[in-house]
């Protein structure tokens, strides 16, 4: 298994895409496209207003300040081209980095407490994981093969649960995740709980992770 956040700062595995101090959002977005072949698109950004960081959308009560799409046709903006990504972030260098799901990956989203419980269980089971993000809204996103959003309801049902009874969401086509180092206002930045590395370039199927995730969510209720 790969290391968790606790040891992330010292990791020097070749080919990974770490959150590096001082690296710009533009550089990071370009590397996601170049090294991981992920589609990326620029979202909202943070602006200083009266000494506070406000979302560019102008909503004082924005639930995800600086970390959401800025237009309804955001899906058409997403690109896997490093050249196009560089051009987009040059226009707005502080824009958040958003990754559309349902293309190169889907994501299984769970509460942070359930996510860490599931990670510990997955380590004992010696499961191979893809990248996992930890967002300031206290949710974790486990990257899996596309198609998870269709499979998960039935997989959960076979385990004796219903999706409505678990705080577990499968993000597929039409959804997105915020990527490190995107910030959620004053709440902090998205981090990697499991970093992208050459070893996890091939993603697991949702079926491989659903049991420990559903169990953890059930315990977390």
MDAnalysis code that builds the backbone (N, CA, C; Angstrom):
import MDAnalysis as mda
import numpy as np

u = mda.Universe.empty(663, n_residues=221, atom_resindex=np.repeat(np.arange(221), 3), trajectory=True)
u.add_TopologyAttr("name", ["N", "CA", "C"] * 221)
u.add_TopologyAttr("resid", np.arange(1, 222))
u.add_TopologyAttr("resname", ["UNK", "UNK", "UNK", "UNK", "UNK", "UNK", "UNK", "UNK", "UNK", "UNK", "UNK", "UNK", "UNK", "UNK", "UNK", "UNK", "UNK", "UNK", "UNK", "UNK", "UNK", "UNK", "UNK", "UNK", "UNK", "UNK", "UNK", "UNK", "UNK", "UNK", "UNK", "UNK", "UNK", "UNK", "UNK", "UNK", "UNK", "UNK", "UNK", "UNK", "UNK", "UNK", "UNK", "UNK", "UNK", "UNK", "UNK", "UNK", "UNK", "UNK", "UNK", "UNK", "UNK", "UNK", "UNK", "UNK", "UNK", "UNK", "UNK", "UNK", "UNK", "UNK", "UNK", "UNK", "UNK", "UNK", "UNK", "UNK", "UNK", "UNK", "UNK", "UNK", "UNK", "UNK", "UNK", "UNK", "UNK", "UNK", "UNK", "UNK", "UNK", "UNK", "UNK", "UNK", "UNK", "UNK", "UNK", "UNK", "UNK", "UNK", "UNK", "UNK", "UNK", "UNK", "UNK", "UNK", "UNK", "UNK", "UNK", "UNK", "UNK", "UNK", "UNK", "UNK", "UNK", "UNK", "UNK", "UNK", "UNK", "UNK", "UNK", "UNK", "UNK", "UNK", "UNK", "UNK", "UNK", "UNK", "UNK", "UNK", "UNK", "UNK", "UNK", "UNK", "UNK", "UNK", "UNK", "UNK", "UNK", "UNK", "UNK", "UNK", "UNK", "UNK", "UNK", "UNK", "UNK", "UNK", "UNK", "UNK", "UNK", "UNK", "UNK", "UNK", "UNK", "UNK", "UNK", "UNK", "UNK", "UNK", "UNK", "UNK", "UNK", "UNK", "UNK", "UNK", "UNK", "UNK", "UNK", "UNK", "UNK", "UNK", "UNK", "UNK", "UNK", "UNK", "UNK", "UNK", "UNK", "UNK", "UNK", "UNK", "UNK", "UNK", "UNK", "UNK", "UNK", "UNK", "UNK", "UNK", "UNK", "UNK", "UNK", "UNK", "UNK", "UNK", "UNK", "UNK", "UNK", "UNK", "UNK", "UNK", "UNK", "UNK", "UNK", "UNK", "UNK", "UNK", "UNK", "UNK", "UNK", "UNK", "UNK", "UNK", "UNK", "UNK", "UNK", "UNK", "UNK", "UNK", "UNK", "UNK", "UNK", "UNK", "UNK", "UNK", "UNK", "UNK", "UNK", "UNK", "UNK"])
u.atoms.positions = np.array([
    [0.841, -1.198, 0.000],
    [0.000, 0.000, 0.000],
    [0.876, 1.248, 0.000],
    [0.355, 2.331, -0.521],
    [1.109, 3.570, -0.543],
    [0.911, 4.350, 0.734],
    [1.791, 5.311, 0.968],
    [1.756, 6.035, 2.214],
    [0.566, 6.980, 2.320],
    [0.224, 7.314, 3.550],
    [-0.868, 8.229, 3.808],
    [-0.339, 9.636, 3.949],
    [-1.227, 10.582, 4.243],
    [-0.846, 11.983, 4.376],
    [0.262, 12.175, 5.390],
    [0.239, 11.393, 6.469],
    [1.198, 11.584, 7.547],
    [2.642, 11.549, 7.061],
    [2.937, 10.739, 6.046],
    [4.304, 10.651, 5.566],
    [4.501, 11.243, 4.192],
    [3.543, 11.978, 3.718],
    [3.552, 12.402, 2.322],
    [4.659, 13.374, 1.993],
    [5.033, 14.259, 2.938],
    [5.991, 15.303, 2.612],
    [7.353, 14.724, 2.238],
    [7.698, 13.529, 2.737],
    [9.015, 12.974, 2.493],
    [9.068, 12.041, 1.296],
    [7.929, 11.861, 0.631],
    [7.886, 10.896, -0.464],
    [8.587, 11.454, -1.703],
    [9.459, 10.642, -2.305],
    [10.183, 11.081, -3.494],
    [10.064, 10.048, -4.614],
    [8.949, 9.345, -4.673],
    [8.788, 8.298, -5.682],
    [8.775, 8.921, -7.069],
    [9.598, 8.400, -7.954],
    [9.694, 8.960, -9.303],
    [8.368, 8.854, -10.034],
    [7.997, 9.928, -10.698],
    [6.816, 9.889, -11.535],
    [5.520, 10.225, -10.834],
    [5.567, 10.502, -9.526],
    [4.322, 10.823, -8.844],
    [3.961, 12.284, -9.089],
    [2.748, 12.654, -8.705],
    [2.310, 14.036, -8.866],
    [1.991, 14.586, -7.477],
    [2.984, 14.966, -6.699],
    [2.726, 15.421, -5.347],
    [2.247, 16.860, -5.291],
    [1.700, 17.241, -4.141],
    [1.381, 18.642, -3.902],
    [2.657, 19.283, -3.386],
    [3.287, 20.133, -4.199],
    [4.567, 20.701, -3.825],
    [4.411, 22.158, -3.415],
    [5.126, 22.502, -2.358],
    [5.095, 23.884, -1.892],
    [5.611, 24.800, -2.999],
    [4.891, 25.864, -3.276],
    [5.354, 26.839, -4.244],
    [4.994, 26.535, -5.680],
    [4.477, 25.339, -5.946],
    [4.092, 25.010, -7.313],
    [2.766, 25.678, -7.639],
    [2.690, 26.327, -8.794],
    [1.483, 27.056, -9.146],
    [0.366, 26.120, -9.564],
    [-0.857, 26.633, -9.505],
    [-2.005, 25.869, -9.979],
    [-1.853, 25.547, -11.459],
    [-1.318, 26.492, -12.224],
    [-1.099, 26.263, -13.650],
    [-0.172, 25.068, -13.870],
    [0.978, 25.059, -13.172],
    [1.938, 23.975, -13.347],
    [1.333, 22.627, -12.962],
    [0.550, 22.628, -11.883],
    [-0.047, 21.379, -11.417],
    [-1.095, 20.877, -12.397],
    [-1.947, 21.769, -12.874],
    [-2.974, 21.380, -13.838],
    [-2.338, 20.795, -15.098],
    [-1.277, 21.413, -15.565],
    [-0.577, 20.933, -16.758],
    [-0.007, 19.539, -16.514],
    [0.543, 19.309, -15.326],
    [1.128, 17.998, -15.043],
    [0.055, 16.917, -14.907],
    [-1.128, 17.270, -14.381],
    [-2.210, 16.282, -14.343],
    [-2.559, 15.816, -15.759],
    [-2.593, 16.772, -16.682],
    [-2.907, 16.432, -18.077],
    [-1.756, 15.669, -18.737],
    [-0.521, 16.121, -18.504],
    [0.644, 15.525, -19.162],
    [0.981, 14.140, -18.604],
    [1.062, 14.048, -17.275],
    [1.586, 12.838, -16.652],
    [0.512, 11.791, -16.374],
    [-0.717, 12.250, -16.115],
    [-1.762, 11.298, -15.752],
    [-2.819, 11.154, -16.842],
    [-2.785, 12.042, -17.824],
    [-3.769, 12.032, -18.916],
    [-5.187, 12.237, -18.390],
    [-5.305, 13.042, -17.326],
    [-6.615, 13.400, -16.800],
    [-7.122, 14.656, -17.499],
    [-8.420, 14.714, -17.764],
    [-9.025, 15.964, -18.212],
    [-9.078, 16.922, -17.020],
    [-8.842, 18.185, -17.284],
    [-8.874, 19.212, -16.244],
    [-9.687, 20.396, -16.757],
    [-10.258, 21.164, -15.847],
    [-10.873, 22.427, -16.250],
    [-10.800, 23.403, -15.090],
    [-10.665, 24.709, -15.391],
    [-10.540, 25.712, -14.339],
    [-11.900, 26.053, -13.727],
    [-11.926, 26.125, -12.416],
    [-13.156, 26.476, -11.726],
    [-13.081, 27.883, -11.151],
    [-13.845, 28.108, -10.103],
    [-13.854, 29.402, -9.428],
    [-12.497, 29.639, -8.753],
    [-12.309, 30.840, -8.228],
    [-11.062, 31.178, -7.546],
    [-11.400, 32.066, -6.342],
    [-10.396, 32.329, -5.531],
    [-10.592, 33.140, -4.338],
    [-10.087, 34.559, -4.564],
    [-10.845, 35.524, -4.062],
    [-10.486, 36.935, -4.187],
    [-10.500, 37.587, -2.808],
    [-9.513, 38.433, -2.508],
    [-9.502, 39.114, -1.212],
    [-10.568, 40.212, -1.174],
    [-11.458, 40.134, -0.192],
    [-12.509, 41.141, -0.003],
    [-12.558, 41.494, 1.476],
    [-12.248, 42.748, 1.796],
    [-12.257, 43.209, 3.188],
    [-11.425, 42.311, 4.091],
    [-10.252, 41.933, 3.591],
    [-9.345, 41.129, 4.386],
    [-9.688, 39.653, 4.465],
    [-10.717, 39.218, 3.716],
    [-11.096, 37.806, 3.716],
    [-11.077, 37.255, 2.293],
    [-10.925, 35.936, 2.193],
    [-10.920, 35.282, 0.887],
    [-12.352, 34.910, 0.512],
    [-12.859, 35.538, -0.534],
    [-14.222, 35.269, -1.000],
    [-14.191, 34.548, -2.342],
    [-15.234, 33.777, -2.597],
    [-15.317, 33.071, -3.866],
    [-15.600, 34.051, -4.999],
    [-15.024, 33.780, -6.155],
    [-15.207, 34.654, -7.310],
    [-16.659, 34.681, -7.786],
    [-17.484, 33.725, -7.341],
    [-18.884, 33.706, -7.762],
    [-19.689, 34.821, -7.096],
    [-19.134, 35.408, -6.031],
    [-19.798, 36.524, -5.372],
    [-20.783, 36.137, -4.286],
    [-21.037, 34.832, -4.116],
    [-21.979, 34.378, -3.096],
    [-21.279, 34.313, -1.741],
    [-21.742, 35.115, -0.791],
    [-21.125, 35.131, 0.531],
    [-21.250, 33.791, 1.241],
    [-22.321, 33.059, 0.934],
    [-22.557, 31.768, 1.583],
    [-22.213, 30.594, 0.673],
    [-21.296, 30.800, -0.272],
    [-20.904, 29.746, -1.216],
    [-20.457, 28.507, -0.439],
    [-21.043, 27.331, -0.708],
    [-20.694, 26.119, 0.035],
    [-19.307, 25.566, -0.284],
    [-18.754, 25.933, -1.446],
    [-17.422, 25.460, -1.839],
    [-16.641, 26.636, -2.420],
    [-16.318, 27.619, -1.581],
    [-15.680, 28.838, -2.094],
    [-14.361, 28.556, -2.809],
    [-14.311, 28.971, -4.073],
    [-13.110, 28.793, -4.875],
    [-12.911, 27.390, -5.386],
    [-13.940, 26.543, -5.334],
    [-13.739, 25.139, -5.720],
    [-14.962, 24.550, -6.415],
    [-15.516, 25.281, -7.366],
    [-16.674, 24.783, -8.121],
    [-16.643, 25.363, -9.535],
    [-17.393, 24.775, -10.470],
    [-17.422, 25.306, -11.837],
    [-17.974, 26.729, -11.869],
    [-17.600, 27.459, -12.899],
    [-18.042, 28.844, -13.022],
    [-19.100, 29.029, -14.105],
    [-19.400, 27.965, -14.843],
    [-20.368, 28.079, -15.930],
    [-21.088, 26.747, -16.115],
    [-22.326, 26.787, -16.588],
    [-23.099, 25.549, -16.728],
    [-22.533, 24.567, -17.742],
    [-21.794, 25.062, -18.722],
    [-21.226, 24.166, -19.733],
    [-19.792, 23.774, -19.400],
    [-19.496, 23.657, -18.109],
    [-18.129, 23.365, -17.690],
    [-17.582, 22.088, -18.318],
    [-18.447, 21.109, -18.563],
    [-17.972, 19.833, -19.102],
    [-17.314, 20.002, -20.471],
    [-17.759, 20.992, -21.227],
    [-17.182, 21.216, -22.555],
    [-15.815, 21.898, -22.459],
    [-15.512, 22.485, -21.302],
    [-14.225, 23.139, -21.102],
    [-13.113, 22.130, -20.820],
    [-13.470, 20.995, -20.244],
    [-12.467, 20.044, -19.766],
    [-11.577, 19.560, -20.904],
    [-10.278, 19.509, -20.646],
    [-9.314, 19.131, -21.680],
    [-8.251, 18.214, -21.114],
    [-7.779, 17.312, -21.931],
    [-6.647, 16.474, -21.577],
    [-5.365, 16.966, -22.224],
    [-5.431, 18.110, -22.893],
    [-4.268, 18.685, -23.565],
    [-3.505, 19.604, -22.617],
    [-2.234, 19.321, -22.416],
    [-1.418, 20.177, -21.556],
    [-1.313, 21.590, -22.133],
    [-1.258, 21.689, -23.445],
    [-1.143, 23.005, -24.094],
    [-2.392, 23.841, -23.846],
    [-3.562, 23.224, -24.012],
    [-4.817, 23.946, -23.780],
    [-4.972, 24.281, -22.302],
    [-4.592, 23.353, -21.412],
    [-4.676, 23.609, -19.975],
    [-3.812, 24.802, -19.600],
    [-2.599, 24.855, -20.143],
    [-1.713, 25.980, -19.846],
    [-2.350, 27.294, -20.296],
    [-2.971, 27.286, -21.451],
    [-3.602, 28.495, -21.970],
    [-4.764, 28.937, -21.072],
    [-5.554, 27.966, -20.580],
    [-6.703, 28.314, -19.750],
    [-6.268, 28.906, -18.408],
    [-5.243, 28.313, -17.785],
    [-4.817, 28.839, -16.482],
    [-4.001, 30.118, -16.618],
    [-3.434, 30.361, -17.774],
    [-2.755, 31.644, -17.987],
    [-3.759, 32.788, -17.951],
    [-5.002, 32.506, -18.378],
    [-6.051, 33.530, -18.340],
    [-6.484, 33.820, -16.908],
    [-6.485, 32.793, -16.054],
    [-6.879, 32.960, -14.650],
    [-5.993, 32.041, -13.809],
    [-4.794, 32.526, -13.425],
    [-3.802, 31.675, -12.755],
    [-4.229, 31.126, -11.401],
    [-5.210, 31.758, -10.761],
    [-5.610, 31.286, -9.435],
    [-6.873, 30.415, -9.471],
    [-7.323, 30.054, -10.665],
    [-8.521, 29.212, -10.780],
    [-8.262, 27.845, -10.158],
    [-9.291, 27.292, -9.533],
    [-9.184, 25.960, -8.949],
    [-9.010, 24.918, -10.045],
    [-8.470, 23.756, -9.659],
    [-8.289, 22.653, -10.600],
    [-9.388, 21.636, -10.347],
    [-10.260, 21.442, -11.326],
    [-11.360, 20.498, -11.205],
    [-11.183, 19.380, -12.234],
    [-11.514, 18.167, -11.823],
    [-11.358, 16.987, -12.683],
    [-12.727, 16.367, -12.923],
    [-13.199, 16.300, -14.164],
    [-14.502, 15.684, -14.428],
    [-14.441, 14.176, -14.211],
    [-15.452, 13.632, -13.571],
    [-15.540, 12.179, -13.415],
    [-16.346, 11.606, -14.584],
    [-16.292, 10.277, -14.716],
    [-17.011, 9.627, -15.812],
    [-16.219, 9.564, -17.092],
    [-14.959, 9.964, -17.054],
    [-14.107, 9.917, -18.251],
    [-12.971, 8.916, -18.023],
    [-11.846, 9.382, -17.484],
    [-10.749, 8.452, -17.196],
    [-10.922, 7.777, -15.846],
    [-11.808, 8.298, -15.019],
    [-12.078, 7.680, -13.723],
    [-13.431, 8.129, -13.202],
    [-14.003, 7.318, -12.302],
    [-15.117, 7.720, -11.450],
    [-14.546, 7.881, -10.049],
    [-15.346, 8.355, -9.107],
    [-14.874, 8.512, -7.737],
    [-15.952, 8.060, -6.761],
    [-15.523, 7.357, -5.728],
    [-16.415, 6.963, -4.643],
    [-16.158, 7.927, -3.492],
    [-17.175, 8.699, -3.139],
    [-17.042, 9.765, -2.146],
    [-17.666, 9.345, -0.822],
    [-16.881, 9.446, 0.266],
    [-17.349, 9.049, 1.593],
    [-16.893, 10.089, 2.611],
    [-17.508, 10.126, 3.808],
    [-17.033, 11.036, 4.851],
    [-15.592, 10.701, 5.236],
    [-14.868, 11.718, 5.674],
    [-13.461, 11.544, 6.037],
    [-13.254, 10.433, 7.073],
    [-14.080, 10.402, 8.114],
    [-13.912, 9.401, 9.175],
    [-14.074, 7.988, 8.617],
    [-15.080, 7.801, 7.751],
    [-15.283, 6.491, 7.136],
    [-14.147, 6.175, 6.162],
    [-13.643, 7.187, 5.479],
    [-12.567, 6.981, 4.521],
    [-11.301, 6.452, 5.169],
    [-10.912, 7.040, 6.305],
    [-9.707, 6.572, 6.977],
    [-9.912, 5.181, 7.579],
    [-11.122, 4.906, 8.064],
    [-11.426, 3.568, 8.562],
    [-11.313, 2.548, 7.427],
    [-11.841, 2.922, 6.254],
    [-11.776, 2.027, 5.101],
    [-10.338, 1.829, 4.636],
    [-9.525, 2.896, 4.657],
    [-8.125, 2.763, 4.243],
    [-7.390, 1.760, 5.125],
    [-7.629, 1.825, 6.428],
    [-6.982, 0.887, 7.343],
    [-7.413, -0.548, 7.028],
    [-8.685, -0.725, 6.739],
    [-9.205, -2.057, 6.409],
    [-8.627, -2.540, 5.074],
    [-8.501, -1.630, 4.107],
    [-7.939, -1.992, 2.804],
    [-6.476, -2.401, 2.927],
    [-5.742, -1.756, 3.828],
    [-4.352, -2.138, 4.045],
    [-4.263, -3.573, 4.554],
    [-5.138, -3.905, 5.499],
    [-5.136, -5.272, 6.033],
    [-5.514, -6.279, 4.944],
    [-6.387, -5.842, 4.022],
    [-6.822, -6.727, 2.935],
    [-5.823, -6.734, 1.775],
    [-4.792, -5.853, 1.866],
    [-3.760, -5.720, 0.832],
    [-4.368, -5.402, -0.531],
    [-5.357, -4.511, -0.524],
    [-5.980, -4.076, -1.768],
    [-5.104, -3.035, -2.455],
    [-5.118, -3.039, -3.779],
    [-4.409, -2.021, -4.549],
    [-5.349, -0.854, -4.791],
    [-4.923, 0.330, -4.384],
    [-5.763, 1.518, -4.508],
    [-5.306, 2.417, -5.643],
    [-6.233, 3.226, -6.129],
    [-5.887, 4.332, -6.998],
    [-5.656, 5.556, -6.125],
    [-5.517, 6.733, -6.708],
    [-5.379, 7.948, -5.930],
    [-6.627, 8.196, -5.067],
    [-6.420, 8.872, -3.943],
    [-7.519, 9.221, -3.039],
    [-7.301, 10.655, -2.575],
    [-8.328, 11.496, -2.711],
    [-8.214, 12.870, -2.241],
    [-8.927, 13.044, -0.909],
    [-8.450, 14.021, -0.145],
    [-9.083, 14.434, 1.105],
    [-9.366, 15.928, 0.984],
    [-10.641, 16.293, 0.993],
    [-11.034, 17.691, 0.787],
    [-11.382, 18.363, 2.117],
    [-11.288, 19.693, 2.174],
    [-11.615, 20.415, 3.399],
    [-13.081, 20.312, 3.819],
    [-13.955, 19.816, 2.938],
    [-15.346, 19.596, 3.349],
    [-15.492, 18.264, 4.090],
    [-14.320, 17.678, 4.425],
    [-14.237, 16.452, 5.230],
    [-14.815, 15.243, 4.491],
    [-14.547, 15.196, 3.198],
    [-14.915, 14.026, 2.401],
    [-13.682, 13.518, 1.667],
    [-13.680, 12.193, 1.437],
    [-12.594, 11.562, 0.693],
    [-13.164, 10.968, -0.586],
    [-12.373, 11.071, -1.646],
    [-12.784, 10.553, -2.948],
    [-11.785, 9.479, -3.393],
    [-12.270, 8.261, -3.592],
    [-11.447, 7.136, -4.036],
    [-11.609, 6.996, -5.552],
    [-10.528, 7.152, -6.306],
    [-10.590, 7.064, -7.761],
    [-10.681, 5.597, -8.184],
    [-11.657, 5.303, -9.042],
    [-11.867, 3.944, -9.540],
    [-12.129, 4.001, -11.043],
    [-12.221, 2.841, -11.663],
    [-12.491, 2.788, -13.100],
    [-13.844, 3.424, -13.432],
    [-13.976, 4.017, -14.605],
    [-15.272, 4.565, -15.025],
    [-16.351, 3.476, -15.011],
    [-17.592, 3.902, -14.793],
    [-18.702, 2.962, -14.752],
    [-19.172, 2.660, -13.347],
    [-18.455, 3.170, -12.348],
    [-18.806, 2.886, -10.956],
    [-20.176, 3.420, -10.584],
    [-20.523, 4.583, -11.120],
    [-21.794, 5.200, -10.746],
    [-22.984, 4.333, -11.139],
    [-22.804, 3.489, -12.164],
    [-23.872, 2.581, -12.589],
    [-23.896, 1.320, -11.720],
    [-22.706, 0.839, -11.350],
    [-22.594, -0.424, -10.613],
    [-22.917, -0.313, -9.128],
    [-22.547, 0.790, -8.519],
    [-22.535, 0.883, -7.054],
    [-23.873, 0.590, -6.385],
    [-25.001, 1.126, -6.866],
    [-26.261, 0.824, -6.169],
    [-26.521, -0.669, -6.003],
    [-26.281, -1.453, -7.054],
    [-26.510, -2.896, -6.984],
    [-25.464, -3.579, -6.113],
    [-24.209, -3.109, -6.186],
    [-23.160, -3.688, -5.350],
    [-23.471, -3.478, -3.872],
    [-23.944, -2.298, -3.549],
    [-24.293, -1.994, -2.154],
    [-25.489, -2.835, -1.707],
    [-26.449, -2.989, -2.596],
    [-27.642, -3.785, -2.266],
    [-27.255, -5.226, -1.951],
    [-26.322, -5.785, -2.707],
    [-25.884, -7.160, -2.478],
    [-25.189, -7.325, -1.128],
    [-24.673, -6.216, -0.600],
    [-24.024, -6.261, 0.712],
    [-25.028, -6.068, 1.850],
    [-26.299, -5.868, 1.474],
    [-27.333, -5.723, 2.488],
    [-27.628, -4.296, 2.901],
    [-27.135, -3.336, 2.100],
    [-27.378, -1.925, 2.390],
    [-28.169, -1.294, 1.242],
    [-28.574, -0.059, 1.459],
    [-29.093, 0.780, 0.372],
    [-28.263, 2.055, 0.372],
    [-28.114, 2.664, -0.794],
    [-27.329, 3.897, -0.864],
    [-27.915, 4.983, 0.032],
    [-29.228, 4.998, 0.148],
    [-29.873, 6.026, 0.962],
    [-29.537, 5.871, 2.446],
    [-29.118, 4.658, 2.845],
    [-28.785, 4.432, 4.253],
    [-27.308, 4.689, 4.546],
    [-26.499, 4.858, 3.502],
    [-25.070, 5.095, 3.661],
    [-24.706, 6.456, 3.063],
    [-23.769, 7.145, 3.683],
    [-23.283, 8.413, 3.133],
    [-22.159, 8.100, 2.153],
    [-22.529, 7.409, 1.086],
    [-21.579, 6.989, 0.057],
    [-22.147, 7.403, -1.295],
    [-21.348, 8.126, -2.068],
    [-21.788, 8.598, -3.381],
    [-20.815, 8.144, -4.456],
    [-21.349, 7.736, -5.588],
    [-20.524, 7.388, -6.747],
    [-20.620, 8.537, -7.742],
    [-19.495, 9.165, -8.016],
    [-19.454, 10.312, -8.924],
    [-19.026, 9.843, -10.307],
    [-19.910, 9.991, -11.269],
    [-19.621, 9.589, -12.638],
    [-19.834, 10.736, -13.601],
    [-20.366, 10.437, -14.763],
    [-20.557, 11.459, -15.795],
    [-21.427, 12.597, -15.271],
    [-20.974, 13.828, -15.506],
    [-21.712, 15.002, -15.052],
    [-21.271, 15.524, -13.704],
    [-20.330, 14.818, -13.051],
    [-19.808, 15.268, -11.759],
    [-18.319, 15.581, -11.890],
    [-17.718, 15.988, -10.801],
    [-16.300, 16.351, -10.812],
    [-15.750, 16.266, -9.393],
    [-14.424, 16.253, -9.282],
    [-13.765, 16.364, -7.989],
    [-12.758, 17.504, -8.075],
    [-12.525, 18.150, -6.940],
    [-11.497, 19.192, -6.856],
    [-10.163, 18.514, -6.573],
    [-9.132, 18.928, -7.288],
    [-7.815, 18.295, -7.160],
    [-6.866, 19.173, -6.350],
    [-5.921, 18.561, -5.623],
    [-4.874, 19.327, -4.948],
    [-4.118, 20.187, -5.950],
    [-3.695, 21.407, -5.578],
    [-3.830, 22.033, -4.265],
    [-4.984, 23.040, -4.178],
    [-6.100, 22.773, -4.834],
    [-7.263, 23.664, -4.797],
    [-7.665, 23.956, -3.350],
    [-7.998, 25.214, -3.087],
    [-8.391, 25.625, -1.739],
    [-9.904, 25.821, -1.654],
    [-10.466, 25.466, -0.503],
    [-11.874, 25.726, -0.185],
    [-11.910, 26.924, 0.759],
    [-11.801, 28.126, 0.221],
    [-11.833, 29.317, 1.058],
    [-10.808, 29.249, 2.171],
    [-11.244, 29.592, 3.391],
    [-10.342, 29.594, 4.548],
    [-10.237, 28.219, 5.189],
    [-10.947, 27.222, 4.625],
    [-10.965, 25.896, 5.252],
    [-9.742, 25.058, 4.907],
    [-8.948, 25.514, 3.967],
    [-7.739, 24.774, 3.614],
    [-7.775, 24.215, 2.212],
    [-6.760, 23.424, 1.894],
    [-6.588, 22.901, 0.536],
    [-6.898, 21.410, 0.456],
    [-7.295, 20.982, -0.726],
    [-7.456, 19.554, -1.003],
    [-6.070, 18.914, -0.934],
    [-5.991, 17.723, -0.337],
    [-4.733, 16.995, -0.221],
    [-4.887, 15.598, -0.820],
    [-3.748, 14.942, -1.005],
    [-3.757, 13.549, -1.414],
    [-3.683, 12.673, -0.178],
    [-4.664, 11.810, 0.033],
    [-4.562, 10.771, 1.055],
    [-3.788, 9.589, 0.478],
    [-3.892, 9.375, -0.837],
    [-3.067, 8.437, -1.604],
    [-2.673, 9.171, -2.882],
    [-1.396, 9.390, -3.057],
    [-0.908, 10.172, -4.182],
    [-0.936, 9.401, -5.499],
    [-1.036, 10.101, -6.622],
    [-0.875, 9.427, -7.920],
    [0.577, 8.988, -8.081],
    [0.807, 7.740, -8.379],
    [2.148, 7.206, -8.600],
    [2.101, 6.270, -9.808],
    [3.264, 5.885, -10.338],
    [3.247, 4.903, -11.426],
    [2.557, 3.603, -11.015],
    [2.642, 3.254, -9.737],
    [2.067, 1.992, -9.266],
    [0.544, 1.991, -9.296],
    [-0.070, 3.167, -9.166],
    [-1.547, 3.186, -9.162],
    [-2.130, 3.845, -10.406],
    [-1.351, 3.833, -11.477],
    [-1.880, 4.373, -12.737],
    [-3.078, 3.541, -13.215],
    [-3.028, 2.212, -12.942],
    [-4.149, 1.347, -13.300],
    [-5.105, 1.308, -12.127],
    [-6.310, 1.798, -12.329],
    [-7.252, 1.977, -11.234],
    [-8.001, 0.690, -10.889],
    [-8.428, 0.563, -9.626],
    [-9.240, -0.588, -9.252],
    [-10.674, -0.417, -9.743],
    [-11.383, -1.510, -9.831],
    [-12.807, -1.466, -10.124],
    [-13.548, -1.153, -8.825],
    [-14.686, -0.509, -8.933],
    [-15.476, -0.175, -7.745],
    [-15.800, -1.416, -6.923],
    [-15.984, -2.538, -7.600],
    [-16.339, -3.779, -6.919],
    [-15.273, -4.221, -5.920],
    [-13.996, -3.840, -6.197],
    [-12.904, -4.226, -5.302],
    [-12.909, -3.428, -4.001],
    [-13.458, -2.215, -4.020],
    [-13.394, -1.339, -2.856],
    [-14.724, -1.179, -2.122],
    [-15.805, -1.606, -2.747],
    [-17.119, -1.260, -2.205],
    [-17.388, -1.895, -0.844],
    [-16.891, -3.107, -0.607],
    [-17.161, -3.769, 0.667],
    [-16.556, -3.012, 1.855],
    [-15.240, -2.712, 1.853],
    [-14.690, -1.949, 2.983],
    [-15.268, -0.542, 3.092],
    [-15.604, 0.076, 1.962],
    [-16.182, 1.425, 2.020],
    [-17.587, 1.391, 2.609],
    [-18.415, 0.446, 2.171],
    [-19.774, 0.346, 2.703],
    [-19.739, -0.009, 4.191],
    [-18.845, -0.929, 4.569],
    [-18.706, -1.309, 5.972],
    [-18.338, -0.084, 6.815],
    [-17.363, 0.702, 6.336],
    [-16.911, 1.884, 7.087],
    [-18.017, 2.926, 7.197],
    [-18.763, 3.112, 6.117],
    [-19.868, 4.079, 6.151],
    [-20.969, 3.604, 7.107],
    [-21.209, 2.288, 7.120],
    [-22.197, 1.754, 8.042],
    [-21.792, 1.953, 9.482],
    [-20.513, 1.773, 9.785],
    [-19.994, 1.981, 11.131],
    [-20.034, 3.457, 11.507],
    [-19.938, 4.316, 10.490],
    [-19.819, 5.763, 10.717],
    [-21.168, 6.445, 10.901],
    [-22.254, 5.720, 10.736],
    [-23.575, 6.350, 10.786],
    [-23.890, 6.882, 12.182],
])
